[in-house]
Amino acid sequence: MPMQSLALFFLAAFAVGGVAWVFIYPLLSGERKAEQRMASVARTEPAARVSRASQKSRRDVIENTLKEFEERHKKSKRVPLTARIAQAGLTWSKRKFFIISAAIGLGFFALGTFVNAGLLVAAALAFAGAFGVPFWLLSFLKKRRETKFLNAFPDAVDIIVRGVKAGLPLLDSLKMITTESAEPLRSEFRAIVETQAIGMPLGEACAKLYERMPLAEANFFGIVIAIQQRAGGNLAEALGNLSRVLRDRKKMKAKIRAMSQEAKASAGIIGALPIAVMIMVYISSPTYISLLWTESLGRLMLAGSALWMLAGVLVMKKMINFDF
């Protein structure tokens, strides 16, 4: 009992001493005063108070412009079909797109019935042809068009910079691109010039470029022009910095593509290996492997293997592709 009381006493004394060390020692040692003195010395005062109002107004204009672009970007996440068709560089209407989709679906259904694959397989092929192939085609054309745009876009920005430095108005520099650049850059900047000609401000007309070409580089260009139109500033310097950023992003994309080629080749070999082995086994001994599609258990195993292979390919694609 006396030992327990002694132990409790020492524990209580140790706790009280710890609390006193934490809260009382900084006051007695002068550490808190030293920290306050260092903070007061390190605090900086603005050198020029006269231009604070103008800097604040310019900053407010820039912040409001960026907020507008951010809200517009959030609203444009769900792209309608007509916009997707335009982004792919096609002039189809929705009716023409649906007619072509139905024709592709009927063609796939006829192919399935021609090879005697069964009604269910033919229906699955028709569904894939009507709803999968047309949208894949739009994505393919859109990506190819965006690649062409990115390859020529830094040179177009340099043309604008040289024109502005030479004393030309911004609109005349944009018109130079509509006559000297290749597609799709020519048509996109022609749309900017035509939109501005009907009364829309030039900053908003350049901001519309992101809706037709949903790329970060096009968004940067629209933001720079819109901020310069509202807040002023050296446009040639801003576009020169943008041109350097665009070229650095282009180099980074090429470097990422080169570094990921080995992983893509490995993924392609791994994904094609089971199919290649299946074909070679079928050539050497067709009766041995034909059980996979003649027996119900074999078809079940084949379907399960296909699903696992598809899951593996999608996982490898997700790991290899970089969102930059």
The 8 nearest C-alpha neighbors of each residue, nearest first, counted from 0:
[[1, 3, 2, 4, 5, 6, 7, 8],
 [2, 0, 4, 3, 5, 6, 7, 8],
 [3, 1, 5, 0, 4, 6, 7, 8],
 [4, 2, 6, 0, 5, 1, 7, 8],
 [5, 3, 1, 7, 6, 2, 8, 0],
 [4, 6, 2, 8, 3, 7, 1, 9],
 [5, 7, 3, 9, 8, 4, 2, 10],
 [8, 6, 10, 4, 5, 9, 11, 3],
 [7, 9, 5, 11, 6, 10, 12, 4],
 [8, 10, 12, 6, 11, 7, 13, 5],
 [9, 11, 13, 7, 12, 8, 14, 6],
 [12, 10, 14, 8, 13, 9, 7, 15],
 [11, 13, 9, 15, 10, 14, 16, 8],
 [12, 14, 10, 16, 11, 15, 9, 17],
 [15, 13, 17, 11, 16, 12, 10, 18],
 [16, 14, 12, 18, 17, 13, 19, 11],
 [15, 17, 19, 13, 14, 18, 12, 20],
 [18, 16, 20, 14, 19, 15, 13, 21],
 [17, 19, 15, 21, 20, 16, 22, 14],
 [18, 20, 16, 23, 22, 17, 21, 15],
 [21, 19, 17, 24, 18, 23, 22, 16],
 [20, 22, 18, 19, 23, 24, 17, 25],
 [21, 23, 19, 20, 24, 18, 25, 26],
 [24, 22, 19, 26, 25, 20, 21, 27],
 [23, 25, 20, 27, 26, 28, 22, 21],
 [26, 24, 28, 30, 27, 23, 31, 29],
 [27, 25, 24, 23, 29, 28, 31, 30],
 [28, 26, 24, 25, 29, 23, 30, 31],
 [27, 29, 25, 30, 26, 24, 31, 23],
 [30, 28, 32, 31, 26, 27, 25, 33],
 [31, 29, 33, 25, 32, 28, 34, 26],
 [32, 30, 34, 33, 29, 25, 35, 26],
 [33, 31, 35, 29, 34, 30, 36, 26],
 [32, 34, 30, 36, 31, 35, 37, 29],
 [35, 33, 31, 37, 36, 32, 38, 30],
 [34, 36, 32, 38, 33, 37, 39, 31],
 [35, 37, 33, 39, 34, 38, 32, 40],
 [38, 36, 40, 34, 39, 35, 41, 33],
 [39, 37, 41, 35, 40, 36, 42, 34],
 [40, 38, 36, 42, 37, 41, 35, 43],
 [39, 41, 37, 38, 42, 36, 43, 35],
 [40, 42, 38, 39, 37, 43, 36, 44],
 [43, 41, 39, 40, 38, 44, 37, 36],
 [44, 42, 41, 45, 40, 39, 46, 38],
 [43, 45, 46, 42, 47, 48, 41, 40],
 [46, 44, 47, 48, 43, 51, 49, 42],
 [47, 45, 44, 48, 43, 49, 50, 51],
 [48, 46, 49, 45, 50, 51, 44, 52],
 [49, 47, 51, 50, 46, 45, 52, 44],
 [48, 50, 47, 51, 52, 53, 46, 54],
 [49, 51, 53, 52, 48, 54, 47, 55],
 [52, 50, 54, 48, 53, 49, 55, 47],
 [51, 53, 55, 54, 50, 56, 49, 48],
 [52, 54, 56, 50, 55, 51, 57, 49],
 [55, 53, 51, 57, 52, 56, 58, 50],
 [54, 56, 58, 52, 53, 57, 51, 59],
 [55, 57, 59, 53, 58, 54, 52, 60],
 [58, 56, 60, 54, 59, 55, 230, 53],
 [57, 59, 55, 61, 56, 60, 54, 62],
 [60, 58, 56, 62, 57, 61, 63, 55],
 [59, 61, 57, 63, 58, 62, 64, 56],
 [60, 62, 58, 64, 59, 63, 226, 65],
 [63, 61, 59, 65, 64, 60, 58, 66],
 [64, 62, 66, 60, 65, 61, 59, 67],
 [65, 63, 61, 67, 66, 62, 60, 68],
 [64, 66, 68, 62, 67, 63, 69, 61],
 [67, 65, 69, 63, 64, 68, 62, 70],
 [66, 68, 64, 70, 65, 69, 71, 63],
 [69, 67, 71, 65, 66, 70, 72, 64],
 [68, 70, 72, 66, 71, 67, 65, 73],
 [71, 69, 73, 67, 72, 68, 66, 74],
 [72, 70, 68, 74, 69, 73, 67, 75],
 [71, 73, 69, 75, 70, 74, 68, 76],
 [74, 72, 70, 71, 75, 76, 69, 68],
 [73, 75, 71, 72, 76, 70, 77, 69],
 [76, 74, 72, 77, 73, 78, 71, 210],
 [77, 75, 74, 73, 78, 72, 71, 79],
 [78, 76, 75, 79, 74, 73, 80, 72],
 [77, 79, 76, 75, 82, 83, 80, 81],
 [80, 78, 82, 81, 83, 77, 84, 75],
 [79, 81, 83, 82, 84, 78, 93, 85],
 [80, 82, 84, 83, 79, 85, 93, 92],
 [81, 83, 85, 84, 80, 79, 86, 78],
 [84, 82, 86, 80, 85, 81, 87, 79],
 [83, 85, 81, 87, 82, 86, 89, 80],
 [84, 86, 82, 88, 87, 83, 89, 81],
 [87, 85, 83, 88, 84, 211, 141, 82],
 [86, 88, 141, 140, 84, 85, 89, 137],
 [87, 89, 85, 86, 84, 90, 141, 144],
 [90, 88, 85, 87, 91, 84, 86, 140],
 [89, 91, 85, 92, 88, 84, 87, 81],
 [92, 90, 89, 95, 96, 93, 84, 94],
 [91, 93, 95, 94, 96, 90, 81, 84],
 [94, 92, 96, 95, 97, 81, 91, 80],
 [93, 95, 97, 92, 96, 98, 91, 99],
 [94, 96, 98, 92, 93, 97, 91, 99],
 [97, 95, 93, 99, 94, 98, 100, 92],
 [96, 98, 100, 94, 99, 95, 101, 93],
 [99, 97, 95, 101, 100, 96, 102, 94],
 [98, 100, 102, 96, 101, 97, 95, 103],
 [101, 99, 129, 97, 103, 98, 102, 133],
 [100, 102, 104, 98, 99, 103, 129, 97],
 [103, 101, 99, 105, 104, 100, 106, 98],
 [102, 104, 106, 100, 128, 101, 105, 129],
 [103, 105, 129, 125, 128, 101, 107, 106],
 [106, 104, 108, 102, 107, 103, 109, 125],
 [105, 107, 103, 109, 104, 108, 102, 110],
 [106, 108, 110, 125, 104, 109, 105, 124],
 [109, 107, 125, 121, 105, 111, 110, 106],
 [110, 108, 106, 112, 107, 111, 113, 105],
 [109, 111, 107, 113, 108, 112, 106, 114],
 [110, 112, 121, 108, 109, 113, 116, 114],
 [111, 113, 115, 109, 110, 114, 121, 116],
 [114, 112, 110, 111, 115, 109, 116, 108],
 [113, 115, 116, 112, 111, 110, 117, 109],
 [116, 114, 112, 113, 117, 111, 118, 121],
 [115, 117, 111, 114, 120, 112, 121, 118],
 [118, 116, 120, 115, 119, 121, 112, 111],
 [117, 119, 121, 120, 122, 116, 112, 111],
 [120, 118, 122, 121, 117, 123, 116, 124],
 [121, 119, 123, 122, 117, 118, 116, 124],
 [120, 122, 111, 108, 124, 118, 123, 119],
 [121, 123, 125, 119, 120, 124, 118, 108],
 [124, 122, 120, 126, 125, 121, 127, 119],
 [125, 123, 121, 127, 122, 126, 107, 108],
 [124, 126, 104, 108, 122, 128, 107, 123],
 [127, 125, 123, 129, 124, 128, 130, 122],
 [128, 126, 131, 124, 125, 130, 129, 123],
 [127, 129, 104, 125, 132, 126, 103, 131],
 [128, 130, 104, 100, 126, 101, 127, 103],
 [131, 129, 127, 128, 126, 132, 133, 134],
 [132, 130, 127, 128, 134, 133, 135, 129],
 [131, 133, 135, 128, 134, 136, 130, 129],
 [134, 132, 136, 135, 131, 100, 137, 130],
 [135, 133, 137, 136, 132, 131, 138, 130],
 [134, 136, 132, 138, 137, 133, 131, 139],
 [135, 137, 133, 139, 134, 138, 132, 140],
 [138, 136, 134, 140, 135, 139, 87, 141],
 [137, 139, 141, 135, 136, 140, 142, 134],
 [140, 138, 136, 142, 141, 137, 135, 143],
 [139, 141, 87, 143, 137, 142, 138, 144],
 [142, 140, 87, 138, 144, 139, 143, 86],
 [141, 143, 145, 139, 144, 140, 138, 146],
 [144, 142, 140, 146, 145, 141, 139, 147],
 [145, 143, 141, 147, 146, 142, 140, 148],
 [146, 144, 148, 142, 147, 143, 141, 149],
 [145, 147, 143, 149, 148, 144, 142, 150],
 [146, 148, 144, 150, 145, 149, 143, 151],
 [149, 147, 145, 146, 150, 151, 184, 152],
 [150, 148, 152, 146, 151, 147, 145, 153],
 [149, 151, 147, 148, 152, 146, 153, 249],
 [150, 152, 149, 148, 154, 153, 155, 147],
 [151, 153, 155, 149, 154, 148, 150, 156],
 [154, 152, 156, 155, 242, 151, 245, 157],
 [153, 155, 157, 156, 152, 151, 158, 242],
 [156, 154, 158, 152, 157, 153, 176, 159],
 [155, 157, 159, 153, 158, 154, 242, 160],
 [156, 158, 160, 154, 155, 159, 161, 153],
 [159, 157, 155, 161, 156, 160, 162, 154],
 [158, 160, 162, 156, 172, 157, 161, 163],
 [161, 159, 157, 235, 163, 162, 158, 164],
 [162, 160, 164, 158, 159, 163, 165, 157],
 [161, 163, 159, 165, 167, 160, 164, 172],
 [164, 162, 167, 166, 160, 165, 161, 235],
 [163, 165, 161, 166, 162, 160, 235, 167],
 [166, 164, 162, 163, 167, 161, 160, 168],
 [167, 165, 163, 164, 162, 168, 161, 169],
 [168, 166, 163, 162, 165, 171, 169, 172],
 [169, 167, 171, 170, 163, 172, 166, 162],
 [168, 170, 172, 171, 173, 163, 167, 159],
 [169, 171, 173, 172, 168, 174, 192, 201],
 [172, 170, 174, 173, 168, 169, 167, 175],
 [171, 173, 169, 175, 159, 170, 174, 162],
 [174, 172, 170, 171, 175, 176, 169, 159],
 [173, 175, 171, 177, 176, 172, 170, 178],
 [174, 176, 172, 173, 178, 177, 179, 171],
 [177, 175, 179, 180, 174, 173, 178, 185],
 [178, 176, 185, 174, 175, 189, 188, 179],
 [179, 177, 176, 175, 180, 174, 185, 181],
 [178, 180, 176, 177, 175, 181, 185, 174],
 [181, 179, 176, 185, 178, 177, 184, 182],
 [182, 180, 185, 184, 183, 179, 151, 177],
 [183, 181, 184, 185, 186, 180, 148, 147],
 [182, 184, 185, 186, 148, 181, 187, 144],
 [185, 183, 182, 187, 186, 148, 181, 188],
 [186, 184, 177, 182, 180, 183, 188, 187],
 [185, 187, 189, 183, 188, 184, 190, 182],
 [188, 186, 190, 184, 189, 185, 183, 191],
 [189, 187, 191, 190, 185, 186, 177, 184],
 [188, 190, 186, 192, 191, 187, 177, 185],
 [189, 191, 193, 187, 188, 192, 194, 186],
 [192, 190, 188, 194, 204, 189, 193, 205],
 [191, 193, 189, 195, 194, 190, 196, 188],
 [192, 194, 196, 190, 195, 191, 189, 197],
 [195, 193, 191, 196, 192, 197, 190, 204],
 [194, 196, 199, 192, 193, 198, 197, 201],
 [195, 197, 193, 194, 198, 192, 199, 191],
 [198, 196, 195, 194, 199, 193, 192, 200],
 [199, 197, 195, 196, 200, 194, 201, 193],
 [198, 200, 195, 194, 197, 204, 201, 203],
 [201, 199, 203, 202, 195, 204, 198, 194],
 [200, 202, 204, 203, 195, 205, 199, 225],
 [203, 201, 225, 205, 204, 224, 200, 228],
 [202, 204, 206, 205, 200, 201, 207, 225],
 [203, 205, 201, 207, 191, 206, 202, 195],
 [206, 204, 221, 202, 207, 203, 208, 191],
 [205, 207, 221, 203, 208, 204, 209, 202],
 [208, 206, 204, 205, 210, 209, 203, 211],
 [209, 207, 206, 211, 210, 205, 212, 217],
 [208, 210, 213, 212, 207, 218, 217, 211],
 [211, 209, 207, 208, 212, 213, 75, 206],
 [210, 212, 208, 209, 86, 213, 207, 85],
 [211, 213, 209, 210, 214, 208, 86, 217],
 [214, 212, 209, 210, 211, 215, 217, 218],
 [215, 213, 217, 216, 212, 218, 209, 145],
 [214, 216, 218, 217, 219, 213, 209, 220],
 [215, 217, 219, 218, 214, 220, 245, 149],
 [218, 216, 220, 214, 209, 219, 215, 221],
 [217, 219, 215, 221, 216, 209, 220, 222],
 [220, 218, 216, 222, 217, 221, 215, 223],
 [219, 221, 217, 223, 218, 222, 224, 216],
 [222, 220, 206, 205, 218, 224, 219, 223],
 [221, 223, 225, 219, 220, 224, 226, 218],
 [224, 222, 220, 226, 221, 225, 227, 219],
 [223, 225, 227, 221, 202, 226, 222, 228],
 [226, 224, 202, 228, 222, 227, 223, 221],
 [227, 225, 229, 223, 228, 224, 230, 222],
 [226, 228, 231, 224, 230, 225, 229, 232],
 [227, 229, 225, 226, 231, 230, 224, 202],
 [230, 228, 226, 227, 231, 225, 60, 61],
 [229, 231, 227, 226, 57, 228, 60, 232],
 [232, 230, 227, 228, 229, 233, 226, 234],
 [231, 233, 227, 234, 230, 237, 228, 226],
 [232, 234, 236, 235, 237, 231, 227, 238],
 [233, 235, 237, 236, 232, 238, 227, 163],
 [236, 234, 160, 238, 237, 233, 239, 163],
 [235, 237, 239, 234, 233, 238, 240, 160],
 [236, 238, 234, 240, 239, 235, 241, 233],
 [239, 237, 241, 235, 240, 236, 234, 242],
 [240, 238, 236, 242, 241, 237, 235, 160],
 [239, 241, 243, 237, 238, 242, 236, 244],
 [240, 242, 238, 244, 239, 243, 245, 237],
 [241, 243, 239, 245, 244, 240, 153, 238],
 [244, 242, 246, 240, 241, 245, 247, 239],
 [243, 245, 241, 247, 242, 246, 248, 240],
 [246, 244, 242, 248, 243, 247, 153, 241],
 [245, 247, 249, 243, 248, 244, 250, 242],
 [248, 246, 250, 244, 249, 245, 243, 251],
 [249, 247, 251, 245, 246, 250, 252, 244],
 [248, 250, 246, 252, 247, 251, 245, 253],
 [251, 249, 247, 253, 248, 252, 254, 246],
 [252, 250, 248, 254, 253, 249, 255, 247],
 [253, 251, 255, 249, 254, 250, 256, 248],
 [252, 254, 256, 250, 251, 255, 257, 249],
 [253, 255, 251, 257, 252, 256, 258, 250],
 [256, 254, 252, 258, 257, 253, 259, 251],
 [257, 255, 253, 259, 254, 258, 252, 260],
 [256, 258, 254, 260, 255, 259, 253, 261],
 [259, 257, 255, 256, 260, 254, 261, 262],
 [258, 260, 256, 262, 261, 257, 255, 263],
 [259, 261, 263, 257, 262, 258, 264, 256],
 [262, 260, 264, 263, 259, 265, 258, 257],
 [261, 263, 265, 259, 264, 260, 266, 319],
 [264, 262, 260, 266, 265, 261, 267, 259],
 [263, 265, 267, 261, 266, 262, 260, 268],
 [266, 264, 262, 268, 263, 267, 269, 261],
 [265, 267, 263, 269, 264, 268, 270, 262],
 [266, 268, 264, 270, 265, 269, 271, 263],
 [269, 267, 265, 271, 266, 270, 272, 264],
 [270, 268, 266, 272, 267, 271, 265, 273],
 [269, 271, 267, 268, 272, 266, 312, 273],
 [272, 270, 268, 274, 269, 273, 267, 275],
 [271, 273, 275, 269, 274, 270, 268, 276],
 [274, 272, 276, 275, 271, 277, 270, 269],
 [275, 273, 277, 271, 276, 272, 278, 270],
 [276, 274, 272, 278, 277, 273, 271, 279],
 [275, 277, 273, 279, 278, 274, 280, 272],
 [276, 278, 274, 280, 275, 279, 273, 281],
 [279, 277, 281, 275, 276, 280, 282, 274],
 [278, 280, 282, 276, 281, 277, 283, 275],
 [281, 279, 283, 277, 282, 278, 284, 276],
 [280, 282, 285, 278, 284, 279, 283, 288],
 [283, 281, 279, 280, 284, 285, 278, 277],
 [282, 284, 280, 281, 279, 285, 278, 287],
 [285, 283, 281, 287, 286, 280, 282, 288],
 [284, 286, 281, 287, 288, 289, 282, 283],
 [287, 285, 289, 284, 288, 290, 281, 283],
 [286, 288, 285, 284, 289, 290, 281, 280],
 [287, 289, 290, 285, 286, 291, 281, 280],
 [290, 288, 286, 291, 287, 292, 285, 293],
 [289, 291, 293, 288, 294, 292, 297, 287],
 [290, 297, 292, 289, 298, 293, 288, 294],
 [293, 291, 298, 290, 294, 289, 297, 295],
 [292, 294, 290, 291, 289, 295, 297, 298],
 [295, 293, 297, 290, 296, 292, 291, 298],
 [294, 296, 298, 297, 299, 293, 292, 291],
 [297, 295, 299, 298, 294, 300, 291, 301],
 [296, 298, 291, 300, 294, 299, 295, 290],
 [299, 297, 301, 292, 295, 291, 300, 296],
 [300, 298, 296, 302, 297, 301, 303, 295],
 [299, 301, 297, 303, 298, 302, 304, 296],
 [300, 302, 298, 304, 299, 303, 297, 305],
 [303, 301, 305, 299, 304, 300, 298, 306],
 [304, 302, 300, 306, 305, 301, 299, 307],
 [303, 305, 307, 301, 306, 302, 308, 300],
 [304, 306, 308, 302, 303, 307, 309, 301],
 [307, 305, 309, 303, 308, 304, 310, 302],
 [308, 306, 310, 304, 309, 305, 311, 303],
 [307, 309, 305, 311, 306, 310, 304, 312],
 [308, 310, 306, 312, 307, 311, 305, 313],
 [309, 311, 307, 313, 308, 312, 314, 306],
 [312, 310, 308, 314, 309, 313, 315, 307],
 [311, 313, 309, 315, 314, 310, 316, 308],
 [314, 312, 316, 310, 315, 311, 317, 309],
 [313, 315, 317, 311, 316, 312, 310, 318],
 [316, 314, 318, 312, 317, 313, 319, 311],
 [317, 315, 313, 319, 314, 318, 320, 312],
 [316, 318, 314, 315, 319, 320, 313, 321],
 [319, 317, 315, 316, 320, 314, 321, 313],
 [318, 320, 316, 317, 315, 321, 259, 262],
 [321, 319, 317, 318, 316, 322, 259, 315],
 [322, 320, 323, 319, 318, 255, 317, 256],
 [321, 323, 320, 252, 317, 319, 255, 318],
 [322, 321, 252, 248, 251, 255, 320, 215]]
